[in-house]
Amino acid sequence: MTNLQSTGPMRHFLQIKDFTSDELLYVLNRALIIKSKFKRYEPHMPLHDRTLAMVFEKASTRTRVSFEAGMYQMGGSVIHLTTTDSQLGRSEPIEDTARVISRMVDIVMIRTFEQTRIERFAAHSRVPVINGLTNEYHPCQILADILTYMEHRGAIKGKTVAWIGDANNMAYTWIQAAQLLGFKMHVSAPKGYRLEADRIAGVSGDVLEQFDDPTEACRGASLVTTDVWTSMGYEEENEKRKRAFKNWQVNSQVMQAAESDALFMHCLPAHRGEEVTGEVIDGPQSVVWDEAENRLHAQKALMEFLLLGRLPDAQA
């Protein structure tokens, strides 16, 4: 089999805004096509002989399974690294690790802590680097979420997404996506956990509106989404956060404030009885299992795009 080669410059995917709106829509539509092939058991192996290195400084279930399965399904190979079996957990500068790893593989996915860490790696990499999650952003998850919305409701442009809970990496990534794809974000978080002013400077009111009341944030929303109250790395704050977020639970009353056909999403793992009730996450408006599966398909399209560019026969 002859390997296809990308004809464009090397690209990284460290934040949603690393792509243009047109590029995001291309990847999302490619994901729909790739998923359709997957469901028909039609082989799709454009990445034959390509190797993905997955570097985990933060543990994960869904990120590892979706990237690893996706690369194998597209004909490639995978190397899994953690801080215990690589120099990343020792004294080697991350710049040197990037120089070495990127000479041996075709693409790298990193799940780590500070965004600056993955940016330093990418700056010294000879191959595309994907952000599998950092403290600041989670772009692959938002790709999957928007893909899921498209499947169930069509274009997200012009719609309203309600984010209820911690102003974390998911919330900031949703805001970037809204700026690029033309939808609006309603964000509601308790005092002390709200969006940082310097990180949303320049974001217009057409894109972002903040609410003290989570129920009000859901009015007019086509999608309601949330995350755990205590993100990875903040476990020591768990009891404090439970008290702060007790009125920011997505329950049936909150969902009733949204559009009657509004979807519910959660990036998982979920804590039923905390950020969401069982009747919502297991109810008819929830699409969390489609959302979880779509990490696989969105990331396959993403890796294909980063390695091969726009395919001439692709439907966009």
DRENZA-964037 format. One record per residue: residue in three letters; x, y negated, z of N, C-alpha, C, O in turn. Coordinates in steps of 0.02 Angstrom, whole numbers, plus 32768, in hexadecimal, padded with zeros to 4 digits. Layout:
BEGIN
ALAXYZXYZXYZXYZ/...
END
This chain:
BEGIN
MET802A803C8000800080008000802C7FC28000805C7FBE8026/THR801D7F927FD680447F547FD3802A7F2380067FEE7F158009/ASN80587F08802D80447ED7805F80337E95803F80577E7D8013/LEU7FFB7E7980547FEA7E35803F80157E05806780277E1380A0/GLN80277DCD804A80517D9C806B802C7D5A806F800A7D45803F/SER80327D3880A880157CF680AE803F7CC58084807C7CC78085/THR801D7C99806080407C69803680467C25805780697BF9803D/GLY80257C1C809180277BDB80B2805B7BD980E9807C7C0B80F6/PRO80627BA0810A80917B998142807B7BC3817E80407BD28185/MET80AA7BD581A8809A7BFB81E4806D7BD2821280797B96821B/ARG803C7BF2822F800D7BD0825C800B7BF5829E80167C3182A2/HIS7FFC7BCF82D47FEF7BEB83157FA67BDD83277F877BB28309/PHE7F8B7C0183587F487BF583727F4D7BF183BE7F417C2283E1/LEU7F5F7BB583D67F6A7BAA841D7F2F7B86843D7F237B8B8479/GLN7F0A7B6184147ECD7B3E84287E9D7B4183ED7EB27B4B83B4/ILE7E5D7B3883FA7E2C7B3483C47E3E7AFD83937E377B068356/LYS7E567AC583AC7E637A8B83807EA17A9683557EB27A6A832D/ASP7EC37ACE835B7EFA7ADD832D7EE07AEB82E67F067AE882B6/PHE7E9F7AFA82E17E7F7B0682A07E527ACB828F7E3A7AA882BC/THR7E477AC1824F7E157A91823A7DD07AB2823F7DCB7AEE8248/SER7D9C7A8B82397D587AA7823B7D4E7AD882027D2E7B0C820A/ASP7D6A7AC881C87D637AF4818E7D877B37819B7D6D7B6C8188/GLU7DC17B3481BA7DE67B7181C87DC27B9B81FD7DC07BD981F7/LEU7DA67B7B822F7D807BA082627D447BC482427D377BFF8250/LEU7D207BA182177CE77BBF81F77CFC7BF881C87CD87C2A81C3/TYR7D347BF081A77D4E7C26817E7D5A7C6481A87D457C9B8196/VAL7D7D7C5D81E07D8D7C96820B7D4D7CB582267D477CF38229/LEU7D1D7C8C823A7CDE7CA782557CB77CCD82207C9C7D03822E/ASN7CB57CB381E47C927CD781AF7CB77D1681997C987D488187/ARG7CF97D14819A7D207D51818D7D127D8581C27D0D7DC081B3/ALA7D0A7D6F82017CFB7D9D82377CB87DC1822B7CB27DFD8239/LEU7C877D9D82117C477DBC82017C4F7DF281CC7C317E2781D0/ILE7C797DE3819A7C857E1481647CAB7E50817F7C997E898170/ILE7CDF7E4481A67D077E7A81C27CDD7EA581F17CE57EE281F2/LYS7CB17E8682187C857EAD82447C557ED8821C7C487F11822E/SER7C3C7EBC81E57C0F7EE381BA7C327F21819F7C147F57819C/LYS7C707F19818A7C977F5381727CA07F8681AA7C987FC2819F/PHE7CAF7F6E81E67CB87F9982207C797FC2822E7C7D7FFE823B/LYS7C3F7FA2822B7C017FC4823A7BEE7FF782047BC980278211/ARG7C097FED81C77BFC801D81917C338052818D7C33807A815E/TYR7C60805281BD7C99808181BD7CC3807A817D7CDE80AB8163/GLU7CC6803D81647CED802F81287D338018813C7D397FE5815D/PRO7D67803C81297DAB8029813D7DBC7FE281267DAC7FCE80EF/HIS7DDE7FBE81537DF67F7B81427E3B7F7581627E407F65819D/MET7E6F7F82813B7EB27F8681567EE37F5981317F147F718114/PRO7ED67F1881327F027EE9810E7F447EDD81327F727EBF8115/LEU7F4A7EF481707F877EE781977FB27F25819E7FD47F2F81D1/HIS7FB17F4F816B7FDB7F8A816980247F778172803D7F498151/ASP80467F9A819E808D7F8F81AD809B7F4E81D380D57F3C81DC/ARG80687F2C81EB80737EF1821580727F06825E804F7F368271/THR80977EE38288809B7EF382CF80887EB882FA80A17E8082F0/LEU805B7EC4832980467E92835A80687EA1839C80667ED983B5/ALA80887E6E83B980A17E7383FE80707E50842C80607E158421/MET80587E73845E802B7E56849080527E4C84D0806D7E7C84EC/VAL80557E0F84E8807B7DFF852480497DE9855A80277DB68553/PHE80467E0F859080177E0185C6803C7DEC8605805D7E158626/GLU80367DAC8616804C7D95865780107D90868680187D8986C3/LYS7FD37D93866A7F957D9B86907F737DDA86777F707DE6863A/ALA7F5B7E0386A47F3A7E4286917EF87E35866D7EDA7E008676/SER7EE37E6686457EA37E6086227E8C7EA4860A7EB47ED085FA/THR7E4A7EAC86077E2D7EE885E87E177ED985A17E2F7EF98572/ARG7DEA7EA985997DCD7E9A85587E007E8085267DFE7E9184EB/THR7E2E7E56853E7E607E3B85107E8D7E7284F57E9B7E7584B9/ARG7EA47E9E85217ED07ED385097EAC7F0384DA7EC57F1184A4/VAL7E717F1A84ED7E4E7F4B84C47E3B7F2D84807E437F4E844D/SER7E237EEF84807E0C7ED184417E467EC484117E407ED183D5/PHE7E7D7EAA842A7EB67E9E83FE7ED67EE083E87EE77EE783AD/GLU7EDE7F0E84167EFF7F4D84047ED67F7583D37EEF7F8D83A0/ALA7E967F7D83E27E6A7FA283B47E657F7F83717E677F9F833D/GLY7E607F3D83737E597F1783347E967F1F83077E8E7F2782CB/MET7ED17F1B83247F0E7F2282FA7F137F6882DD7F257F7082A3/TYR7F057F9B83067F077FDF82EB7ED37FE982B47EE180098281/GLN7E977FCD82BE7E627FD5828B7E757FB3824A7E5D7FC88215/MET7EA07F80824C7EB57F5F820F7EF67F7C81F37F157F5E81C7/GLY7F0A7FB5820E7F437FD881F27F867FC882107FBA7FE281FA/GLY7F877F9D82437FC67F8882617FD97FB0829F7FB87FE182B0/SER800E7F9982C080267FB982FD80287F85833480277F498328/VAL802C7F9E837280297F7283AD805F7F8483DF806C7FBF83EC/ILE807E7F5183FC80AC7F5A843480907F32846E80817EF78468/HIS80887F5484A8806B7F3584E380A27F26851680C67F54852B/LEU80A97EE7852A80DD7ED2855980BE7EAF8595808E7E89858D/THR80D97EBB85D080C67E96860C81057E79862B813D7E878614/THR80FD7E51865F81377E34867F81627E6886A2819C7E5C86B0/THR81467EA386B0816D7ED786D181987EFE86A181C97F1E86B6/ASP81887EFE866081B07F24863081CE7EF985FA81DE7F1185C3/SER81D57EB8860881F77E8C85D9821F7E598600821A7E54863D/GLN82487E3285DD82717DFF85FD82497DC2861382637D968636/LEU82087DBF860081DF7D86861381D87D81865F81D07D4A867A/GLY81DA7DBA868181D37DB986C982157DB186ED82187DB2872A/ARG824A7DA786C7828D7DA186E582A87D5B86D782827D2A86DB/SER82E77D5586C883057D1286C4830E7CF8867E83267CC08675/GLU82FD7D20864B83087D08860782D97CCF85F6829D7CD38602/PRO82F37C9885D982C77C6185C482947C7A859282A37CA48568/ILE82587C5F859682237C75856982357C658520821F7C8884F2/GLU825C7C31851582727C2084D2829C7C5884B482967C688479/ASP82C87C7684DD82F27CAD84C482C87CEB84B782D47D0E8486/THR82987CF984E2826C7D3284D782467D2A8496823E7D598470/ALA822E7CED8489820A7CDF844B82367CEB840E82207D0883DC/ARG82747CD4841182A27CDC83D982AE7D2583C982B27D38838E/VAL82B27D4E83FD82C17D9683F382837DBB83DB82857DDE83A8/ILE824B7DB58400820E7DDB83F081F67DCB83AA81E27DF78384/SER81F97D8B839881DD7D77835782077D8D831C81F17D8882E2/ARG82437DA68328826B7DC482F282597E0D82E682707E2B82B5/MET82317E29831382247E71831081DB7E82830181CC7EBC82F1/VAL81AE7E51830681677E5E82FB814C7E2982CB81707DFB82B7/ASP810D7E3082B880EF7E03828780C17DCE82A680B47D9B8288/ILE80A97DDC82E2807A7DAE8303807B7DBE834E80867DF78362/VAL80707D8A837780747D9183C080347D7583DF801D7D3F83CD/MET80187D9A840F7FE27D8184397FFC7D7D8480801A7DAD849A/ILE7FF27D4484A180097D3A84E57FCE7D2685127FA77CFA8501/ARG7FCA7D47854B7F9A7D34857F7FC37D2185BC7FE47D4B85DB/THR7FC17CE085CD7FF07CC785FF7FD07C91862B7F937C8B862D/PHE7FFA7C6B864C7FE27C39867C7FDE7BF4865C7FAC7BE5863B/GLU800F7BCA8664800C7B86864A800F7B8485FD80337BAB85DE/GLN7FE97B5785E07FE97B4E8598802F7B3D857E80427B518547/THR80557B1785A680987B05859080C47B42858580F27B40855D/ARG80B57B7885A980DD7BB585A280D47BD4855D81057BE7853D/ILE80967BD98546808A7BF5850380A17BC584CD80B77BDA8497/GLU809D7B8484DA80B67B5384AA81027B5884A1811B7B52846A/ARG81257B6384D8816E7B6C84D4817F7BAB84AC81AE7BAB8484/PHE81597BE084B781657C1E849281597C12844881827C25841E/ALA81207BF38437810F7BE883F181427BBB83CE81517BC58393/ALA815D7B8B83F1818D7B5D83D381CC7B8083BD81F17B668393/HIS81DB7BBB83D982187BE083C882097C2383A782357C4D83A2/SER81CB7C2C839181B77C6B837181BA7C65832581AA7C318309/ARG81CF7C9B830581D07C9D82BC818F7CB9829F81877CBC8262/VAL81617CCD82CB81227CEB82B580E87CC982D880F27CA7830B/PRO80AA7CD182C080707CB182E080677CC9832880727D038338/VAL80527C9B835280447CA983987FFB7C9983A77FE27C648393/ILE7FD97CC783CA7F937CBF83DC7F8D7CB884287FAC7CDD844E/ASN7F647C89843D7F557C8084847F1F7CB284987EE57CAA8485/GLY7F327CE484C07F017D1484DA7EDF7CFD85197EB07D1C8530/LEU7EF77CC785357EDB7CA3856F7F147C7F85927F4A7C9C859C/THR7F087C4185A47F347C1C85D17F077BFA86057ECA7BFD8601/ASN7F267BDB86367EFF7BB786687ED57B8086497EA07B6F8663/GLU7EED7B6486117ECB7B2A85F37E997B3B85BD7E677B1885B6/TYR7EA57B7185967E7A7B80855C7E707BCC85527E997BF48566/HIS7E377BDC85337E287C2285227E087C2484DC7DCD7C3484D6/PRO7E2F7C1484A87E127C0B84657DF57C4A84467DC47C468421/CYS7E137C8484537DF97CC184357DB37CD2844F7D897CEC842B/GLN7DA77CC4848F7D657CD184AB7D307CA4848B7CF97CBA847C/ILE7D417C6584817D107C3784637D037C4A841A7CCB7C428402/LEU7D367C6283F67D2A7C7D83B27CF57CB383B57CC67CB4838D/ALA7CFD7CE283E47CCD7D1983EA7C887D0083FD7C567D1A83E5/ASP7C857CCE84297C447CB4843F7C1F7C9384067BE37C9D83FD/ILE7C437C6A83DF7C227C4983A77C0E7C7B83717BD97C748353/LEU7C377CAD83667C267CE383387BE57D04834E7BBA7D138325/THR7BDD7D10838E7BA17D3083A97B647D03839F7B2F7D1B838D/TYR7B6C7CC383AA7B357C95839E7B207C9683557AE57C998345/MET7B517C9583287B437C9682E07B1C7CD582CD7AED7CD182A4/GLU7B2F7D0D82E97B0C7D4B82D97AC37D4982ED7A987D6182C8/HIS7AB57D2C83277A717D2D83427A467CF2832D7A097CF98326/ARG7A667CB883217A3E7C7B83167A547C5282D97A347C2182C8/GLY7A8A7C6582B87AA17C3F827F7AD37C0982947AF57C1082C7/ALA7AD87BD5826C7B0B7BA182777B027B7F82BB7ACA7B7382D1/ILE7B3B7B7182DB7B397B50831D7B397B0483167B2C7AE18347/LYS7B487AEB82DB7B4A7AA382D07B077A8382E37AD27A9B82CE/GLY7B0A7A4D830A7ACD7A2A831D7AAA7A46835A7A797A298371/LYS7AC27A7D83757AA37A9C83AF7AC27A8083F07AF27A5A83EE/THR7AA67A9584287ABF7A81846A7AD17ABF84917AAA7AEF8496/VAL7B0E7ABE84AD7B277AF584D77B2D7ADA851E7B4B7AA6852A/ALA7B107AFE854E7B147AEB85947B487B1685B87B427B5385B9/TRP7B797AF485D47BAC7B1785FC7B9D7B0A86467B9C7AD0865C/ILE7B917B3F866C7B7F7B3886B37BB67B5786DD7BC27B9386D9/GLY7BD67B2E87067C097B4987337C4C7B25872D7C4F7AEC8718/ASP7C807B4887407CC37B2D87457CDB7B0E87037CD27B2C86CE/ALA7CF87AD387077D167AB486CB7D5A7AD486BF7D8E7AB686CF/ASN7D5A7B0F86A47D977B38869D7DAE7B3A86547D997B11862B/ASN7DD97B6A86457DF47B7086017DBD7B7B85CD7DC37B648594/MET7D897B9F85DF7D517BAA85B17D2D7B6885A17D1F7B5A8567/ALA7D1F7B4185D47CFB7B0285CA7D217AD3859B7D047AB6856E/TYR7D627ACC85A77D897A9F857D7D8E7AB985367D917A918506/THR7D907AFA852D7D937B1684E97D507B0C84C57D4F7AFF8489/TRP7D197B1484EA7CD87B0784CC7CD47ABE84B37CB87AB2847D/ILE7CEF7A9084D87CEC7A4984C47D147A3E84847CFE7A1A8458/GLN7D4E7A5D847F7D747A5884407D4D7A7484067D4C7A5683D0/ALA7D2C7AAC84107D047ACB83DA7CCA7A9D83C67CBB7A97838B/ALA7CAA7A7E83F77C737A5083E87C8A7A1583BE7C667A008391/GLN7CC579FC83CC7CE079C483A57CEB79D8835C7CE079B0832F/LEU7D007A1683527D107A2C830E7CD37A4382E77CCE7A3882AB/LEU7CA47A63830A7C6C7A8382E67C2A7A5E82EC7BF77A7582D3/GLY7C2A7A25830E7BEF79F9830C7BB57A0E83367B7C7A068322/PHE7BC27A2A83717B8C7A3783A17B9A7A1183E17BCF79F283E8/LYS7B6B7A12840F7B7279EA844D7B7A7A1784897B5C7A4D848D/MET7BA27A0084B97BAD7A2384F77B8A79FE85317B9479C2853A/HIS7B637A2385587B497A0B85987B707A3185CD7B6E7A6F85CF/VAL7B927A0E85F97BBC7A2E862C7BA57A1986717B9B79DE867E/SER7B9C7A4A869D7B897A3C86E27BB57A6587107BB77AA2870C/ALA7BD77A42873D7C037A62876F7BFD7A3C87B07BEF7A0087AF/PRO7C087A5C87E97C057A3888297C407A0888317C737A0F880F/LYS7C3879D9885F7C6E79A9886C7CAD79CF88817CAA79FF88A8/GLY7CE579B788677D2479D788767D387A0B88437D717A228843/TYR7D0A7A1D88167D177A5087E37D017A38879E7CF77A618771/ARG7CFB79F787977CE379DB87587D1C79CF87277D5779D68738/LEU7D0A79BE86EA7D3B79B186B67D6A797886CA7D54794786E8/GLU7DAA798086BA7DDB794D86CA7DD6791586967DD779228659/ALA7DD278D886AE7DC7789E86817DFC7899864B7DED788A8612/ASP7E3B78A5865D7E71789D862B7E6E78D385F57E8978C885BF/ARG7E50790C86047E4C794285D27E11793A85A27E0E795C856F/ILE7DE3790E85B37DAA790385857DA978BB856C7D7778A48550/ALA7DE0789885767DE57852855C7DDC785385107DFD787984ED/GLY7DB1782884F97DA6782484B17D6F785284977D5D784D845C/VAL7D54787E84C27D1D78A984AD7CDC788084B07CCB786684E5/SER7CBA787B84797C80784E84757C43786C84987C3F78A884A5/GLY7C13784084A77BD5785684C47BAA788084967B7D78A384AD/ASP7BB8787E84567B9578A884267BAB78F1842E7B88791F8418/VAL7BE678FB844B7C02793E84537BF87958849A7BEB799484A3/LEU7BFF792D84CC7C00794485117BD57918853E7BD878DB853C/GLU7BAC793985677B867917859B7B8B794185DB7B84797E85D9/GLN7B98791F86137BA0794286527B637937867F7B447901867E/PHE7B52796A86A77B15796986D07B26797E87177B4E79AC8723/ASP7B05795C87477B0B7972878D7AE079AF879A7AF179DA87C3/ASP7AA879B487767A7779EA87807A7F7A1E87487A757A0D870E/PRO7A8F7A5C87597A987A8F87247A587A9D86FD7A5B7AAD86C2/THR7A1F7A96871E79E07AA186FA79D57A6C86C479C07A7C868D/GLU79E57A2E86D579DF79F886A47A107A02866A7A0079F18630/ALA7A4A7A1E86787A7C7A2A86447A627A5C86117A777A5B85D7/CYS7A347A8786257A1B7ABB85F879E27AA385CC79D07AC5859C/ARG79C67A6985DA798D7A5285B279A37A46856A79D37A22855D/GLY797F7A65853C798F7A5E84F579C77A8A84DD79DA7A8784A2/ALA79E27AB485097A1B7ADE84F57A047B1C84CE79D27B3B84DF/SER7A2A7B2C849A7A1F7B6984747A497BA3848F7A3E7BDD847E/LEU7A7A7B9284B87AA77BC484D57AB97BAD851B7ACD7B738525/VAL7AB37BDA854B7AC87BCD85907B007BFE859F7AF97C3A8595/THR7B377BE485B97B717C0F85C57B937BFB86067B8F7BC2861C/THR7BB47C2B86257BD47C2086657C107C4F866C7C207C74863E/ASP7C307C4C86A67C6A7C7686B57C6A7C8187007C427C638725/VAL7C967CAC87187C9B7CB987607CAB7C7887857CCB7C4B876A/TRP7C967C7587C37CA57C3987EC7CEE7C3687FF7D0A7BFF8807/THR7D0E7C6F88057D547C7188197D7D7C9087E17D7C7CCD87D8/SER7DA07C6787BB7DC87C8087847E087CA1879D7E1C7C9787D6/MET7E277CC887717E667CE987817E9A7CB687987EA57C838777/GLY7EBA7CC587D07EEC7C9887EB7ED27C6B88237EF97C498844/TYR7E907C6B882E7E717C4188627E4E7C6C88977E217C5488B9/GLU7E637CAA889D7E417CD988CA7E3F7CC089137E107CCE8937/GLU7E747C9D89277E767C86896D7E417C51897B7E327C4389B6/GLU7E227C3489477DEE7C02894E7DA87C21894A7D777BFC8947/ASN7DA37C6389497D647C8489397D2A7C6E89667CF57C5C894C/GLU7D337C6F89A87CFC7C5D89D57CE97C1389CE7CAF7C0189D0/LYS7D1B7BE989C77D0F7BA289BD7CE77B96897D7CB97B6D897B/ARG7CFA7BB989487CD87BB189087C907BCC890B7C637BAE88ED/LYS7C857C02892F7C427C1C89357C137BE889547BDA7BE1893F/ARG7C2C7BC489867C037B9089A57BF87B5689757BC07B3C8971/ALA7C2C7B4289517C267B0889247BF87B1688E97BD47AE988D2/PHE7BF87B5488D07BD47B6588927B907B85889E7B707B9A886E/LYS7B797B8988DC7B3C7BAF88EA7AFF7B9788C37AD17BBE88B6/ASN7AFE7B5788B27AC57B3C888B7AD27B3B88407AAB7B20881A/TRP7B097B5A882B7B1B7B5D87E47B157BA487C97B3E7BBA87A1/GLN7AE37BC787E07AD67C0B87C97AA67C07878D7A757BE2878E/VAL7AB57C2E87597A887C3287207A547C6987307A637CA4872F/ASN7A187C52873F79E17C80874F79A77C73872079AD7C4B86F2/SER79707C94872B79377C8E86FC791C7C4786FB79067C3086C6/GLN791D7C24873379057BDF873579317BB2870A79187B8786E5/VAL79727BBB870E79A07B9486E679967BA3869C79947B758672/MET798F7BE3868B79857BF6864579447BDB862979407BCB85ED/GLN79107BD5865378D07BBB863B78D47B73862678AB7B5B8600/ALA79077B4F863F790F7B09862B792C7B0385E479237ACF85C4/ALA794D7B3685CD796A7B36858979347B44855578FA7B508567/GLU79477B43851679197B5584E178FE7B9B84EC791F7BC5850A/SER78C17BA784D578A17BE784E378C77C2384C678C37C5A84E0/ASP78EC7C17849079127C4D8471795D7C46847F79877C62845B/ALA796F7C2184B479B57C1784C579D77C5984D579B97C8684F2/LEU7A167C5E84C27A3F7C9984D27A657C8D85137A727C548526/PHE7A777CC485347AA47CBF856E7AE47CE5855F7AE27D1D8545/MET7B1D7CC585707B5E7CE585667B887CDF85A57B7E7CB385CF/HIS7BB67D0E85AC7BE67D1085E47C237D3585C97C1C7D6A85AB/CYS7C5F7D1985D57C9B7D3885B87CB07D7885DC7CD97D9E85C3/LEU7C947D8586177CA07DC2863E7CE87DC3865A7D157DA5863C/PRO7CF37DE586917CC47E0A86BA7C947DDC86DF7CA57DA486F0/ALA7C587DF586EC7C247DCD870D7C187DE687547C217E218763/HIS7C047DB8877F7BF27DC887C47BA77DBB87CC7B937D8387DB/ARG7B7F7DEE87C27B377DE687CA7B277DD088117B417DEB8842/GLY7AFB7D9F88167AE97D8488577B137D48886A7B047D26889B/GLU7B477D3988437B6D7CFC884D7B5F7CCC88147B2D7CA98816/GLU7B8A7CCA87E17B817C9887AB7B457CA8877F7B2D7C7C875B/VAL7B2C7CE587807AF27CF987587ACC7D2F877C7AE97D58879F/THR7A8A7D2F87737A617D6487907A5D7D9F87607A687D988724/GLY7A4F7DD9877C7A487E1587547A107E0E87207A167E2886E9/GLU79DA7DEC873279A27DE7870479B47DBE86C679957DC68691/VAL79E67D9286CC79FB7D6B86927A2E7D9186687A257D9A862C/ILE7A637DA986877A987DC986617A817E0B86437A9B7E21860F/ASP7A517E2B86637A367E6A864979F37E61862779D27E928615/GLY79DF7E22861D799E7E138600799F7E0B85B479D47E128595/PRO79667DFC8597795F7DFA854E79847DC0852C79917DC484F0/GLN79947D8B855179B77D5385327A037D5C85337A287D368513/SER7A1A7D8D85587A627D98855E7A7E7DBC85217A627DED8508/VAL7AB87DA385097ADA7DC384D17B237DD284E57B4F7DD384BB/VAL7B2E7DDD85267B737DE4853E7B977E2185227BD47E20851C/TRP7B727E5585117B947E9184F87BA97E8884AF7BDE7E9E849A/ASP7B7E7E6684887B927E5384447BCE7E2384477BFD7E298420/GLU7BCA7DF584767C007DC484807C427DE784907C767DD58474/ALA7C407E1884BC7C7D7E3D84CE7C987E6384927CD57E618486/GLU7C6E7E85846C7C847EA984317CA27E7A83FD7CD27E8B83DA/ASN7C867E3E83F97C9C7E0F83C57CE27DF383D07CFE7DD383A4/ARG7CFF7DFF840C7D467DEF84137D6E7E1883E07D9D7DFE83C1/LEU7D5B7E5683D67D7D7E8283A67D7B7E6583607DAE7E5E8340/HIS7D407E5483497D377E3F83047D537DF982F77D717DED82C3/ALA7D497DCB83277D637D88831F7DB07D89831C7DCE7D6582F4/GLN7DCE7DB183467E187DB483487E357DD8830C7E6C7DC882F7/LYS7E117E0882F07E287E2782B37E2A7DF3827A7E5B7DF08255/ALA7DF57DCB82767DF47D9782427E2A7D63824F7E497D498220/LEU7E367D53828E7E6A7D2382A07EAF7D3C828C7ED67D17826D/MET7EBF7D7A829D7F017D96828B7F097D9A82407F3F7D8C8226/GLU7ED47DAE821D7ED77DB281D47EE77D6D81B77F107D67818A/PHE7EC67D3981D17ED17CF581B77F177CDD81C67F387CBF819A/LEU7F307CE882037F727CD182157FA97CF481ED7FDD7CD581DD/LEU7F9E7D3381DC7FD17D5981B87FCA7D54816C7FFC7D558148/LEU7F8D7D4F81547F817D53810B7F647D1380EE7F627D0B80B0/GLY7F4E7CE481187F2E7CA880FE7EE87CB880E47ECB7CEB80F6/ARG7ECE7C8C80BC7E8C7C98809D7E937CCB80677EBC7CC48039/LEU7E6B7CFF806A7E6E7D3280367E467D1C7FFA7E0F7D018002/PRO7E607D267FBE7E3F7D0B7F827DFA7D287F767DCF7D077F56/ASP7DED7D657F8E7DAC7D847F837D7E7D7D7FBF7D487D9B7FC1/ALA7D947D567FF17D6C7D50802E7D317D2280237D357CF08000/GLN7CF97D3580437CBF7D0A80427CC57CDB807E7CCD7CF280B6/ALA7CC17C9A80737CCA7C6A80A97C8B7C4180B37C897C1680DE/
END
